[in-house]
């Protein structure tokens, strides 16, 4: 008969933010009740929306093994996950010698963004020209709705909110000929990484 020892799993560190479509790392220790290093069990890293919901199975994002009391697991943040705050669960699996145990600190899942501007690059002075912008999630290419975008050119600044397709449109007026730049940015929010872009415009005198 083999008496299985109780284990204690402890996540000692992890990337505080996981980016959709990229990897993040989780590391920690697994010991016995007397503090001895555990060796051999498999550790699975799980993301759960609510660790207190025992009906939620969560999503396994990485698997590793305990070696001399330590584990370091590289995990994948699936593009199918919604941004938000999750509980990060390290689950040491039961084996022939050791009982299972868990550790469950929080982690934030964020998404990188990409903004772009489209419109004519050669325009006449003293004409109203319409430009369009769009913001998407970098990992999925999906449009980002209700995002606040800041646009500025010459000495003008505008704040616009993207529609359901992640798009905005705005007029631009250049009083004089020359070279101008239109810039657009999205500030970082709780769950989205900020991004910015610039668009060059050549302004000509009308014939």
N, C-alpha and C positions, 0 to 999 in steps of 0.2 A: 504494500500500500504506500502511496505517495501522498503526503499532506501538502496541499498547495499553499503557498505563502501569499498573504495579502500584499498588494502593491499600491503605491501612491504615485500618481502621475501629476506632474507639475509643468505647465508651460512657462518657461522662464523668459521667453522672448519671442516676438513675432513682428513681422512688418506691420506697423499700425494701420496701414491702408493697403488694400488690395485693389489693383486696377483691372477692370474687365478685359479679358483677352490676354492677360499677362500672368506671370507666375509670382508667387510670394512665398516666403519661408517661415516655418514654425519650428522652434526648437525647445527642448526642455529635458527633464530628468524623470526617471522611473526608479524608485527605490522600494525596499521592503520596509516593514514596520520599524526595524532597528537601524534603518538608514543605509543598509548595504545596497550596492549597485546591482540592478537587475540586468540580465543579459539574455537576449534572444527573442522576446515577444515582439509581435508585430504591432505597430501603432498606425491607426487610421485617423486622418484629420477630416473633420466634418464641419460644414457650415449649417447652422440652424437659425431660423428666424426667431425662435423662442425656445430656449433650453428647458423651460418649465413645461412646455407642451410635449408630453410623453408620447402622444400619437404622431408627432412629426418625426419622420425618420431622418430628415436632413439630407444633405448632399455630400458624399465622400469626394474630397478634392485632392487628396494626397495620401500616400501609404509609404511607411518606412519601417525600420527595425530599431530596437533598442540595443545599443552596443556599449557595454561597460557603464550602464546607467544613464546613457545619453541618447537622444534622438534628434535628428535634424531633417525635416521633411520639406521638399519643394512641392508646392501645391499649384494647381491651375485654377484661376478665376474664370469660370465659364462665361462666355458671352451671353448665355441664356439667362443668367442670373440678373435680377433687378438690383439696381443700386440701393444701398440702405445700410443699416446697422445690423450686424449678425452676431451670434454667439459662435465662437471658434472652439470646437470640441476636439480635444486629443483623447482618443479612446485606445488604451492599451488592451489588446485582446487576451483573453484567457488562453493558456497553453497547458502543457503537461505539468509544469512546476509552479505556475503563478496564476493568481486570480486577476480578473480585469479591474481597471480603474479608469477614471476620467479626470480631465481638467477643462474648464470652460470659460476663458476670458472673452471679452467682446472684441470685435474687429469691424472696421468700416470698409464697405465695398464701394469704390468710386469708379467713375468712367472718365477717360480722357475725351476731349472734345476737339473738333476741327471747324474753324470758321473760314468762309471764303466769300469773295465779292465778285459779281459779274456785271458787265456793262461796257459801253464804248470806251476805248482808251484814247481816242482822238475826238475832240469835241470843239464846237465853236464857243467863243466867249459870249456872255450875256444870253445864254440859252438854258432853260431848265432841262436837265437830263435826269432820267430815272435810272437808279442803280439798284441792284438786288443783292441781298446777302442770305447766307444759309449757315446753320450750325447743325452738326451731326455728332453722334457718338463715334469716336475713332474706331473702336473695336468692332462695331456692328454696321456702321454706315447708316444707322437709323436716325431720322430727324429728331431734334430735341425741341419740343414744344414749350411755350411759355418761358423761354430763356430771355434774360435781359441782355441786350447787345448795345454797346456804345459805339457810335460812329462819329468820326471827326475829320474835317478837312478845312483848310485855310484857318479861319478863326471860329468855325462853327462846330458845335457839339450836339449830338442827338442821342437820346436813349429810346430804344425801340424794343418791343417784345415780340418774339417769334410766334408764328401761327402754328397750327397743328402739323404742318409740313416742315417746321423749323425755319421758315423763310421770313424775311422782312423786305420791304422796298422803301426807298427814300429818294427825294429829289436833290439834285446838286446844282448849284449855280456858281459859275466862275466869271467874275466881272472883267478879268484881264487875261491876256494871252500869257503863255509860259508853261512851266511844268508844275504839276500839283500832285498831291498824294492824298488818297482816301484811306483811312485806317479804320479797322473794326476790331473790337475785342469783346470777349465774354469773361467776366470776372469769375474767379473760383467760388464755388458754392459749397454747401455741406457735402454734396455727393458728386459734384462734377469739377474736373480740373479745368482751369481757365485756359484760353487760347487767344491768339490775335493774328491779324494779317494786314497787309498793306496792298494798295492797288494804285499804280501810277497812271496819270492822265496827262496827255498833251493838249493844251488849250490854244486854239488858233483864232486869229481875227476872222470874222465872217467875210466872205467875198463881197 
